[in-house]
Amino acid sequence: MTDSPLASRLIGLMLGLAIAIASSAVDGQPRHGHALLGDLKYGPDFSHFDYVDPNAPKGGTVKLGTLGTFDSLNAFVLKGKAAVGLGLLYDTLMTGSLDERSAQYGLIAETIEIAPDNTWVIFNLRRAARWHDGTSINADDVIWSFDTLRAKGNPNYRTYWADVDKVEALAPDRVRFAFKNGNNAELAHILGQLPILPKAYYGKTEFDKTTLEPPLGSGPYRIAEVDAGRSITYERVPTYWAKDLAVNRGNHNFDRIRYDYFLDETVLFEAFKGHAYDFRAENSSKNWATGYDVAAVKQGLIMRKTIKTEAPKGLTGFIFNTRRPMFKDRRVREALSHTFDFEWSNANLFYGLYARMDSYFTGSELAARELPTPEELEVLKPFRGQVSDGLFTKAFEPPKTDGSGQNRAGLRAATQLLAAAGFKVKDQKLIDPATGQQMEIEFLIAQQLLERVIAPIVRNMERLGIKARIRIVDTSQYQSRIEKFDFDMIVGGWPQSLAPGNEQIDFFGSATADLEGSRNFAGIKDPVVDALIELVIRAPDRKRLIATSRALDRVLSWGHYVIPYFYLDTNWVAYWNKFGNPPTTPKYSVGFTTWWVDAEKDAALKRGETTLKAP
């Protein structure tokens, strides 16, 4: 958030309209769901989501692979490295639909009530809601979860819930959250995502410590086995209290889900081909193009599928840590963006399979790809003189090359920008004017496969006189250094939804730039960005949200905080041929949670595996 007088004036102009429109959308009456923008697809009597098979068989085991290690079963604090999959243990007040862009339906909460002026929200809990030990989930659990997560949990919770003034129990099954003001329409939606934790259990267990003791949950799975740092297995809870709710029918079909950890990406891939695990979301163009030329694919034992979804891609890229003095000047960051020759890399490293990212909202209507519309210019006009003049008259584009690999024009442009920022070349070394020393840049990574992507950038940086290097660390050290912002550059990014809001503070707000554990990896501290984030959060309708999001996109893009990466407009998945899945794929997800183990395919696969050997 920001205390900028300019931001306050802009928010004031929009507040009256926002409240008026919000009043027409909510009336304080109990509802079975809530759509942040637009209408709910499913009515109060719906029996299941359209993208599931409500009669999907239950059973079987699915094996999954992941990188790294873990030393904790506590996913709510920064301490330790939490195991993957822990979200399976906990239910939230509401749950989302995978074929709607901003909808939630009741889970622990049977209904939701929102004040006409957006100053409070009430969740009415289901009396049937239970913890795995059979005890009831009640208002005290909700209040304790909120208070504890805000006080002792990941700092992100404090950012998201900053506008909550008070939470109270109106009855054992009725909880009211009061807000500091009514101009944050997204807040009720965010609170619906609150994971509910058992107050009584944590009365005997320290909440904010790392632990390998399986915690008490309420979700569809519980922990069955833990091999610290190596594997974790979840088992479906047959008495799960919510298994027959409409939001869960056709979901959570595997009896057991096992995650095995691997320390190296190459080993992880080879393990899949040897059937050490069952399902893989592929993100390597080299693997996809050349790595599946194996007997199991030819025999139909491994299946490959390209799945198209409408999920927004957000932005991934090589992120500058602007807390480092050498990256403070925007011209330096823009200069270094010329060191990534995407056209050459796509042709020579990526088999021509990728497109270039050019927006913080890649893959959605929120991306600012063309010239600013009149609505966007209205949003941007108050910031003239504080942002790059170019964004008013040009669409942002990452640097392009001829693909030859020489990139002479790009490096000349980089040299000119660096000279304008005061950098000089002496004895083939780029001298930082602030230190009088050669500029040095370290890329911090935890995946060895990224080396081949970064190595050409390092070579181009060296041609500019920069001492550049790649540092590979294990996943635990990587996580620790990221949380403490101890890096020069990383490969990272920010996922985006079709309804951006309060999470933008965590991504790009000044308030989180120095907050350890936040996702403001770039360390952005810009009052204009803060003001635009506020306008995104307070957007009263879809038209205004699009205009303010695109304005934010332009300001961030022209700030050159990131060298944009590349992306696929489809999803690559590979899996051993043991699964069944519904005929309909959800609009915004691959939908793997709706798949099931097909007993006949599983048996046939086991018979066909006899000639294959795992590595």
C-alpha positions in Angstrom: 0.0 0.0 0.0 1.0 3.6 -0.2 0.4 6.8 1.7 1.1 8.9 -1.5 -1.2 11.9 -1.6 -1.6 11.4 -5.3 -2.8 7.8 -4.7 -5.2 9.0 -2.1 -6.8 11.5 -4.5 -7.1 8.9 -7.2 -8.7 6.3 -4.8 -11.1 8.9 -3.6 -12.3 9.6 -7.1 -13.1 5.9 -7.6 -14.5 5.1 -4.1 -18.0 6.3 -4.6 -18.4 4.5 -7.8 -16.9 1.3 -6.4 -19.3 1.3 -3.4 -22.3 2.0 -5.7 -21.5 -0.9 -8.0 -20.5 -3.3 -5.1 -23.9 -2.5 -3.5 -25.7 -3.8 -6.6 -23.7 -7.0 -6.5 -24.1 -8.0 -2.8 -27.0 -7.5 -0.5 -26.0 -9.1 2.8 -28.0 -12.3 2.1 -26.6 -15.8 2.5 -25.2 -17.1 -0.8 -23.8 -20.5 -1.7 -20.8 -18.9 -3.6 -19.2 -15.6 -4.5 -17.9 -14.3 -7.9 -15.5 -11.5 -7.6 -16.4 -10.3 -11.0 -19.4 -11.4 -13.0 -21.9 -14.1 -12.1 -21.5 -17.6 -10.7 -21.7 -20.4 -13.3 -23.2 -22.9 -10.9 -26.5 -22.4 -9.0 -27.2 -23.3 -5.3 -28.4 -26.7 -6.2 -25.6 -27.8 -8.5 -24.5 -31.4 -8.1 -20.9 -31.3 -9.4 -18.6 -29.2 -11.6 -18.9 -29.8 -15.3 -15.3 -30.9 -15.8 -15.5 -33.9 -13.5 -16.9 -37.4 -13.8 -19.1 -37.5 -10.7 -19.0 -41.3 -10.8 -15.2 -41.5 -11.1 -13.9 -44.7 -9.4 -11.8 -44.3 -6.3 -8.6 -46.3 -5.7 -5.1 -46.9 -6.7 -1.8 -45.2 -6.1 -0.3 -42.3 -8.0 3.5 -41.7 -7.7 4.8 -38.2 -8.4 8.3 -36.8 -8.5 9.7 -33.5 -7.3 13.1 -31.7 -6.9 14.9 -31.0 -3.7 14.3 -32.2 -0.2 12.2 -31.3 2.9 12.6 -31.1 6.6 9.2 -29.9 7.8 5.4 -30.6 7.7 4.6 -27.0 8.5 3.7 -25.1 5.4 2.6 -22.0 7.1 5.8 -20.5 8.3 9.1 -19.5 6.7 11.2 -21.8 8.8 12.4 -25.0 7.2 11.6 -26.5 3.8 8.0 -27.7 3.8 7.0 -31.0 2.1 5.1 -30.8 -1.2 1.4 -31.6 -1.1 0.5 -30.4 2.4 -2.5 -28.5 1.1 -4.2 -31.8 0.8 -4.6 -31.9 4.5 -6.6 -28.7 5.0 -9.9 -27.4 3.9 -10.6 -23.7 3.4 -13.8 -21.8 4.0 -14.5 -21.8 0.3 -13.0 -23.4 -2.8 -12.6 -22.4 -6.4 -13.9 -23.7 -9.7 -11.4 -24.5 -12.4 -13.7 -23.3 -15.2 -14.4 -19.9 -13.8 -12.1 -16.9 -13.5 -13.0 -15.6 -10.1 -15.6 -17.8 -8.4 -15.7 -19.6 -5.1 -18.2 -22.0 -3.6 -18.8 -23.0 0.0 -16.6 -25.7 1.6 -16.2 -25.4 5.3 -18.5 -22.4 5.0 -21.9 -23.4 3.7 -22.8 -19.8 2.8 -21.3 -16.4 2.6 -22.9 -13.0 3.4 -21.2 -9.7 2.2 -22.3 -6.3 3.4 -23.8 -4.0 0.7 -21.0 -1.5 1.4 -18.3 -4.2 1.6 -17.4 -3.4 5.2 -17.9 -6.9 6.5 -18.3 -10.6 5.5 -19.9 -13.4 7.4 -19.2 -17.1 6.8 -21.8 -19.6 8.0 -20.1 -22.8 8.7 -21.4 -26.3 7.9 -22.3 -28.1 11.1 -21.1 -31.4 9.5 -17.5 -30.0 9.1 -15.1 -32.2 11.0 -11.4 -32.7 11.7 -9.9 -36.1 11.0 -10.3 -37.0 14.7 -14.0 -36.5 14.4 -14.3 -33.3 16.4 -16.3 -30.4 14.9 -14.8 -27.4 13.1 -16.2 -24.2 14.7 -15.9 -20.5 14.8 -13.1 -20.6 17.3 -11.0 -22.6 14.9 -11.6 -20.0 12.2 -10.7 -17.1 14.5 -7.7 -18.8 15.9 -6.5 -19.7 12.3 -6.8 -16.1 11.2 -5.2 -14.5 14.2 -2.3 -17.1 14.4 -1.5 -17.0 10.7 -1.5 -13.2 10.7 0.7 -13.0 13.8 3.1 -16.0 13.3 2.6 -17.2 9.8 4.3 -16.3 6.5 4.4 -12.5 6.2 2.3 -12.8 3.1 -0.8 -13.3 5.3 -0.3 -9.9 7.0 -0.1 -8.3 3.6 -3.2 -9.9 2.2 -5.3 -9.3 5.3 -4.0 -5.8 6.2 -7.5 -4.3 5.8 -9.2 -6.6 8.2 -10.1 -4.7 11.4 -11.8 -7.3 13.6 -12.9 -11.0 13.5 -15.6 -12.3 15.9 -17.8 -15.3 16.5 -21.5 -14.4 16.2 -22.4 -18.1 17.0 -20.5 -21.3 17.2 -21.0 -21.7 13.4 -21.0 -18.1 12.3 -17.9 -15.8 11.9 -17.8 -12.1 11.0 -14.8 -10.3 9.6 -15.1 -6.5 9.8 -13.0 -4.3 7.4 -11.3 -1.0 8.0 -13.1 0.4 5.0 -15.4 -0.7 2.2 -13.1 0.0 -0.7 -11.4 -3.4 -1.0 -14.0 -5.6 -2.7 -11.6 -8.5 -3.1 -11.1 -8.9 0.7 -14.1 -11.1 1.3 -12.9 -13.4 -1.6 -9.4 -13.6 -0.1 -10.8 -14.6 3.3 -12.7 -17.4 1.6 -9.3 -18.9 0.9 -8.3 -19.0 4.6 -7.0 -22.4 5.5 -8.6 -23.5 8.7 -6.4 -25.1 11.4 -7.4 -26.9 14.6 -7.2 -24.7 17.6 -7.3 -27.5 20.1 -4.5 -29.4 18.4 -2.2 -26.4 18.5 -3.0 -25.9 22.1 -0.6 -28.8 22.7 1.7 -28.2 19.7 3.8 -25.2 18.9 2.5 -23.6 15.8 5.6 -21.7 14.5 8.1 -24.6 14.7 9.3 -27.0 12.0 8.1 -30.5 12.7 8.0 -33.9 11.1 5.0 -35.0 13.2 1.9 -35.3 10.9 -0.5 -32.6 11.9 -4.2 -32.9 12.3 -6.2 -31.8 9.3 -9.7 -31.8 7.8 -9.1 -32.2 4.1 -9.4 -35.2 1.7 -6.1 -36.7 2.6 -3.9 -37.3 5.6 -0.2 -38.2 5.9 0.4 -42.0 5.8 4.2 -42.2 5.6 7.2 -39.8 5.9 10.7 -40.5 4.9 12.4 -37.3 5.9 13.8 -35.5 2.9 13.2 -38.4 0.6 9.4 -39.1 0.2 6.0 -38.4 1.6 2.8 -40.4 1.1 -0.7 -39.2 1.6 -3.8 -41.5 1.9 -7.3 -40.6 1.1 -9.6 -40.3 4.2 -12.5 -42.6 3.6 -14.6 -40.8 6.2 -13.7 -37.3 4.8 -16.6 -35.2 5.9 -16.9 -33.3 2.6 -16.5 -36.1 0.1 -20.1 -35.9 -1.1 -20.3 -32.1 -1.4 -20.9 -30.8 -4.9 -17.5 -29.1 -5.0 -15.8 -32.4 -4.3 -17.7 -34.9 -6.3 -15.4 -36.4 -9.0 -12.3 -35.0 -7.3 -9.7 -36.7 -5.0 -9.9 -40.1 -6.6 -6.5 -41.6 -5.8 -6.3 -43.7 -2.7 -2.7 -42.8 -2.2 -0.5 -40.1 -3.5 3.3 -40.5 -3.0 5.9 -37.8 -3.8 9.5 -38.9 -4.2 12.3 -36.3 -4.1 15.2 -36.1 -6.5 18.2 -33.8 -6.2 18.9 -33.4 -9.9 16.6 -32.5 -12.8 18.3 -35.0 -15.2 17.8 -37.8 -12.7 14.2 -36.8 -12.1 13.5 -37.1 -15.9 15.3 -40.4 -16.2 13.4 -41.7 -13.2 10.1 -40.9 -14.9 11.1 -42.9 -18.0 12.0 -45.8 -15.7 8.6 -45.5 -14.1 9.8 -44.4 -10.7 6.7 -42.1 -10.9 3.6 -41.8 -13.0 2.8 -38.3 -14.2 5.0 -35.4 -15.3 4.2 -31.8 -16.4 7.1 -31.3 -18.8 8.7 -27.8 -19.0 11.8 -28.6 -21.0 11.6 -28.1 -24.8 14.7 -30.3 -25.1 13.1 -33.1 -23.2 9.8 -32.8 -25.1 11.6 -32.7 -28.5 14.2 -35.4 -28.0 13.9 -37.0 -24.6 10.9 -39.2 -25.2 12.4 -41.4 -28.0 12.2 -44.5 -25.8 10.6 -47.9 -26.0 7.9 -47.1 -23.4 6.5 -44.3 -25.6 6.7 -46.5 -28.8 4.9 -49.3 -27.0 2.1 -47.0 -25.7 3.1 -47.4 -22.1 4.0 -43.7 -21.8 1.4 -41.3 -23.2 2.2 -37.7 -24.2 -0.5 -35.1 -24.4 -0.7 -31.4 -25.3 -3.5 -29.7 -23.3 -4.7 -26.2 -24.2 -6.1 -24.1 -21.4 -7.0 -20.5 -20.9 -5.0 -20.0 -17.8 -3.0 -16.7 -17.8 0.7 -17.1 -17.8 1.8 -14.1 -15.7 5.5 -13.3 -16.1 8.6 -15.3 -15.7 12.1 -14.0 -16.4 15.6 -13.1 -15.2 14.8 -10.8 -12.3 17.1 -8.0 -11.2 17.5 -7.5 -7.5 17.2 -3.7 -7.4 18.4 -3.7 -3.8 21.8 -4.1 -5.4 23.3 -0.6 -6.1 24.4 -1.6 -9.6 20.7 -2.3 -10.6 19.2 0.9 -9.3 19.4 2.8 -12.6 16.7 1.7 -15.0 19.0 2.3 -17.9 21.4 -0.4 -16.6 18.5 -2.9 -16.4 17.4 -2.0 -19.9 20.9 -2.3 -21.2 21.3 -5.8 -19.7 18.0 -6.9 -21.3 19.8 -6.9 -24.6 22.1 -9.7 -23.4 19.3 -12.3 -23.8 19.1 -13.2 -27.5 15.7 -15.0 -27.4 15.5 -15.5 -31.2 18.8 -17.3 -31.3 18.0 -19.3 -28.1 14.6 -20.3 -29.4 16.0 -21.6 -32.7 19.1 -23.3 -31.3 18.2 -24.4 -27.7 14.4 -24.6 -27.6 13.5 -26.2 -31.0 11.4 -23.2 -32.0 8.7 -24.2 -29.5 8.4 -21.1 -27.4 7.0 -17.6 -27.7 8.4 -14.6 -25.9 6.8 -13.2 -22.8 6.1 -9.4 -23.1 3.7 -8.7 -20.2 3.2 -9.2 -16.5 -0.2 -10.6 -17.5 0.9 -12.8 -20.4 -2.0 -14.9 -21.8 -4.9 -12.7 -20.7 -6.9 -9.7 -21.7 -5.1 -7.7 -19.0 -1.8 -7.7 -21.0 -0.9 -4.2 -22.4 0.1 -5.3 -25.9 -1.1 -2.5 -28.0 -1.0 1.3 -27.7 -2.8 2.6 -24.6 -6.6 2.9 -24.9 -8.3 6.1 -23.8 -9.3 4.4 -20.6 -5.7 3.5 -19.9 -4.5 7.0 -20.7 -7.0 8.3 -18.2 -5.4 6.1 -15.6 -1.9 7.0 -16.6 -2.3 10.8 -17.1 -1.7 11.8 -13.4 1.7 10.1 -13.5 3.2 12.0 -16.5 6.7 13.0 -15.6 7.1 10.2 -13.1 7.2 7.3 -15.6 8.9 6.7 -18.9 7.5 9.0 -21.7 7.6 6.0 -24.1 4.8 4.1 -22.4 2.3 6.8 -23.5 3.1 6.3 -27.2 4.5 2.9 -27.6 3.7 -0.7 -26.7 6.4 -2.4 -24.7 8.5 -4.9 -26.6 11.5 -6.9 -25.3 14.6 -6.4 -27.5 14.6 -8.5 -30.7 17.5 -9.8 -32.7 18.1 -11.3 -36.2 18.7 -14.7 -34.6 22.3 -15.0 -35.9 23.8 -15.2 -32.5 26.0 -12.2 -33.0 23.6 -9.6 -31.5 25.9 -6.7 -32.5 23.1 -4.2 -32.6 21.7 -5.2 -29.2 25.1 -5.0 -27.6 25.8 -1.6 -29.1 22.5 -0.4 -27.7 23.5 -1.8 -24.3 26.8 -0.1 -24.4 25.2 3.3 -25.1 22.7 2.8 -22.3 25.5 1.8 -19.8 27.6 4.8 -20.9 24.6 7.1 -20.3 24.4 5.6 -16.8 28.0 6.5 -16.2 29.7 3.2 -16.8 33.0 3.1 -18.7 35.0 0.3 -20.3 38.6 0.1 -19.1 40.9 -2.7 -20.1 37.9 -4.6 -21.5 36.2 -4.3 -18.1 32.9 -2.5 -17.4 33.7 -0.2 -14.5 30.9 0.7 -12.1 31.2 4.5 -11.4 30.0 4.0 -7.8 32.7 1.5 -6.8 35.4 2.0 -9.4 35.4 -1.8 -9.8 34.3 -4.1 -12.6 30.6 -4.9 -12.6 30.0 -8.5 -11.4 26.7 -10.4 -11.7 25.8 -13.8 -10.3 22.9 -15.8 -11.5 21.6 -17.9 -8.6 19.8 -21.1 -9.6 18.8 -24.5 -8.1 18.1 -26.3 -11.4 21.1 -27.4 -13.5 19.0 -27.3 -16.7 18.9 -23.5 -16.5 22.6 -23.4 -17.2 22.2 -23.8 -20.9 19.6 -21.0 -21.0 21.8 -18.6 -19.0 25.2 -19.4 -20.5 24.6 -17.4 -23.7 23.6 -14.4 -21.6 26.7 -14.7 -19.5 28.8 -14.7 -22.7 27.0 -11.6 -23.9 27.6 -9.9 -20.6 31.3 -10.8 -20.8 31.4 -9.1 -24.2 30.2 -5.9 -22.4 33.0 -6.2 -19.9 30.9 -7.7 -17.1 32.2 -10.5 -14.9 29.2 -12.8 -14.9 28.8 -16.3 -13.5 26.2 -18.9 -12.6 25.9 -20.3 -9.1 24.1 -23.5 -8.5 23.0 -24.3 -5.0 20.7 -26.9 -3.4 17.0 -26.2 -3.1 17.2 -25.5 0.7 20.0 -22.9 0.3 18.2 -21.5 -2.7 15.0 -21.0 -0.8 16.8 -19.4 2.2 18.7 -17.0 -0.1 15.5 -16.0 -2.0 13.6 -15.3 1.2 16.4 -13.1 2.4 16.9 -11.5 -1.1 20.5 -12.6 -1.1 21.1 -12.7 -4.9 21.9 -10.6 -7.9 19.7 -12.2 -10.4 17.4 -15.2 -10.4 15.0 -16.9 -12.8 11.6 -16.4 -11.2 8.3 -14.8 -11.7 4.7 -14.1 -10.6 1.6 -16.1 -11.5 -1.4 -14.1 -12.3 -5.1 -14.7 -12.2 -7.8 -13.1 -14.4 -8.9 -11.0 -11.3 -5.7 -9.5 -9.9 -5.9 -7.6 -6.6 -4.2 -7.6 -3.2 -1.5 -10.1 -4.1 0.0 -7.3 -6.3 1.2 -5.7 -3.1 3.2 -8.8 -2.2 4.5 -8.9 -5.8 5.4 -5.3 -6.4 4.5 -3.0 -3.5 6.9 -0.8 -1.6 5.6 -2.2 1.7 6.9 -5.7 0.8 10.2 -4.8 -0.8 12.2 -5.3 2.4 9.8 -7.9 4.0 11.7 -11.2 4.1 9.7 -14.0 2.5 7.7 -11.7 0.3 7.5 -12.2 -3.5 8.7 -8.7 -4.3 11.8 -10.4 -5.6 12.9 -7.3 -7.6 12.7 -5.0 -4.6 10.4 -2.6 -6.3 9.8 0.7 -4.4 7.9 3.0 -6.7 5.0 5.3 -5.5 3.5 5.1 -9.0 3.4 1.3 -8.9 1.9 1.6 -5.4 -0.8 3.9 -6.6 -1.7 1.8 -9.5 -1.9 -1.4 -7.4 -4.4 0.5 -5.2 -6.5 1.3 -8.3 -6.4 -2.3 -9.4 -7.6 -3.5 -6.0 -10.4 -0.9 -5.9 -11.5 -1.4 -9.5 -15.3 -1.2 -9.5 -16.0 -3.2 -12.6 -14.3 -5.4 -15.3 -13.7 -2.5 -17.7 -11.9 -0.5 -15.0 -9.9 -3.5 -13.8 -8.7 -4.1 -17.4 -7.6 -0.5 -17.8 -5.8 -0.3 -14.4 -4.2 -3.7 -14.8 -2.8 -2.7 -18.2 -1.6 0.6 -16.8 0.2 -1.2 -14.1 1.6 -3.7 -16.7 3.0 -0.8 -18.7 4.7 0.9 -15.8 6.3 -2.3 -14.6 7.4 -3.3 -18.1 9.0 0.0 -18.8 10.7 -0.2 -15.5 12.8 -3.1 -16.9 12.8 -5.0 -13.6 12.9 -8.3 -15.5 14.4 -9.6 -18.7 11.2 -11.4 -20.0 11.5 -15.2 -20.4 9.5 -17.4 -22.8 6.4 -19.6 -22.5 4.1 -22.2 -24.1 0.5 -21.4 -24.9 -0.2 -25.1 -24.2 0.7 -27.6 -21.4 2.9 -30.6 -22.1 2.1 -33.6 -19.9 3.5 -37.2 -20.0 2.1 -40.1 -18.0 2.3 -43.8 -17.7 -0.9 -45.3 -19.3 -2.8 -46.1 -16.1 -5.2 -43.2 -15.9 -8.8 -42.4 -16.8 -9.9 -38.8 -17.0 -13.1 -36.9 -17.7 -14.0 -35.9 -21.3 -14.0 -32.2 -20.5 -10.8 -30.4 -19.4 -11.4 -27.4 -17.2 -10.9 -24.1 -18.8 -8.1 -22.9 -16.5 -6.2 -26.1 -15.5 -5.0 -29.4 -16.7 -7.3 -30.9 -14.1 -5.1 -33.7 -12.8 -7.0 -33.8 -9.5 -10.0 -35.1 -11.5 -8.2 -38.1 -13.0 -8.3 -41.6 -11.6 -6.4 -44.9 -11.8 -8.1 -47.1 -14.4 -7.8 -50.6 -12.9 -7.7 -52.4 -16.3 -5.1 -50.0 -17.8 -3.1 -50.3 -14.6 -3.1 -54.1 -14.8 -2.2 -54.0 -18.5 0.6 -51.6 -17.9 2.1 -53.8 -15.2 2.1 -56.7 -17.7 3.7 -54.6 -20.4 6.4 -53.3 -18.0 8.1 -56.6 -17.6 10.8 -55.9 -20.3 11.5 -52.4 -19.0 14.0 -51.6 -16.2 14.0 -48.6 -14.0 17.3 -46.7 -13.9 
